[in-house]
Amino acid sequence: MMKKFSIAFGSLALFAILCLAYSYFIEPRRLVVREYDLAVNNWNPKLNGLKIVAIADIHGGSNGADEDQIRQVVAVANAQNPDLIVLLGDFVSEFPNDRTKLRMPIETIVAQLKNLRAPLGVLAVLGNHDNWYDAPKVLAAFQGTGIRVLENEIVTLQKDGAKFRVFGLRDHLSLTPGWKQFTDEMKVLLSRSEQIGDVIVLEHSPDVFPVMTDQQLFVSKDIKLFLTAHTHGGQVWLPVLGTPIVPSSYGQRYSYGHIRENGVDMFVNTGIGTSILPIRFMMPPEISVLNIHADEAS
């Protein structure tokens, strides 16, 4: 009996060691491209077929996210021939005991990202790590690259004669205190923009989604889609448990993928690099290719 127990325990221990080795040495270096057929509620049918590549949470210098991988991210993203590329924040990775020091200089990261190409351009927002490190330094690194970083700004784009707007928000951890004040500010910014076209919101964290779509605080009926990140998909996915650790106030509710609430759609990208734990398990680095069209059922 003891012998059988020892064999079983030894087998489990070996399996756990192999899983840990895989999650540290292999999966963070895997790069997958996933295509999503994103049916959006009340989307303008004239914009059907809009293709957006979403990239997030590069965390340059974190486990797996070396220069070669960032270079590969750029090459693979360009190869998808998207209409628009969006970068959803957290470009840097700081040392936990000193946020003023980076594992990879932001200039090195941006030197690769500036090679991204799309007909409608490359738009970006900052993440919480970019702000914790030094937002002005990160913004300065992007100057002159052709990548436009939106800080509570709106741009109007056009595809095949149909206009749409992209609303880039500051990271949720650096927003004005008080959700009511925040949503009021968003309403003002949208009212000042061109009043034509569906709105796609870019925000690092999905935690603004339930606030901006709340029936009491609802910002605008023109907002059709949120593109967010921050969660890394939990970095670890386990059978039955799912993604047990998600950096969100809403737990697994906004862990990853396509979500619809209050008639508004959101897509949460799972990111490239790692943060806190230098591992990924069943949640590899991902470039998301979003083929957007109107949800005919709605």
BELPE-V335736 format. One record per backbone hydrogen bond with DSSP energy under -1.0 kcal/mol. CO is the residue of the C=O (numbers start at 0). NH is the residue of the N-H. If there is no record, write none. Layout:
BEGIN
[[CO | NH] [CO | NH]]
END
This chain:
BEGIN
[[0 | 4] [1 | 5] [2 | 6] [3 | 7] [4 | 8] [5 | 9] [6 | 10] [7 | 11] [8 | 12] [9 | 13] [10 | 14] [11 | 15] [12 | 16] [13 | 17] [14 | 18] [15 | 19] [16 | 20] [17 | 21] [18 | 22] [19 | 23] [20 | 24] [21 | 25] [21 | 26] [22 | 279] [25 | 28] [26 | 29] [31 | 286] [33 | 288] [35 | 37] [35 | 290] [37 | 292] [39 | 42] [39 | 294] [43 | 46] [44 | 47] [46 | 49] [49 | 291] [50 | 82] [50 | 83] [51 | 289] [52 | 85] [53 | 287] [54 | 87] [55 | 271] [56 | 272] [58 | 61] [61 | 64] [63 | 65] [64 | 60] [65 | 69] [66 | 70] [67 | 71] [68 | 72] [69 | 73] [70 | 74] [71 | 75] [72 | 76] [73 | 77] [74 | 78] [76 | 79] [77 | 80] [82 | 119] [83 | 52] [84 | 122] [85 | 54] [86 | 124] [88 | 56] [89 | 58] [90 | 59] [92 | 102] [94 | 97] [97 | 100] [100 | 94] [104 | 108] [105 | 109] [106 | 110] [108 | 111] [108 | 112] [109 | 113] [111 | 114] [112 | 115] [117 | 120] [120 | 84] [121 | 147] [122 | 86] [123 | 149] [126 | 130] [127 | 131] [128 | 132] [129 | 133] [133 | 137] [134 | 138] [135 | 139] [136 | 140] [137 | 141] [141 | 144] [147 | 123] [152 | 167] [154 | 165] [156 | 163] [158 | 161] [161 | 158] [163 | 156] [164 | 199] [165 | 154] [166 | 201] [167 | 151] [167 | 152] [170 | 173] [177 | 181] [178 | 182] [179 | 183] [180 | 184] [181 | 185] [182 | 186] [183 | 187] [184 | 188] [185 | 189] [186 | 190] [187 | 191] [197 | 164] [198 | 223] [198 | 224] [199 | 166] [200 | 226] [201 | 168] [203 | 228] [205 | 208] [207 | 211] [208 | 212] [211 | 218] [213 | 217] [219 | 222] [221 | 198] [223 | 264] [224 | 200] [225 | 266] [226 | 202] [227 | 268] [228 | 230] [230 | 233] [231 | 234] [233 | 235] [234 | 280] [237 | 241] [238 | 240] [241 | 237] [245 | 247] [247 | 250] [249 | 252] [251 | 254] [256 | 267] [258 | 265] [260 | 263] [263 | 260] [264 | 225] [265 | 258] [266 | 227] [267 | 256] [270 | 285] [274 | 276] [280 | 236] [284 | 31] [286 | 33] [287 | 53] [288 | 35] [289 | 51] [290 | 37] [291 | 48] [292 | 39] [294 | 297]]
END
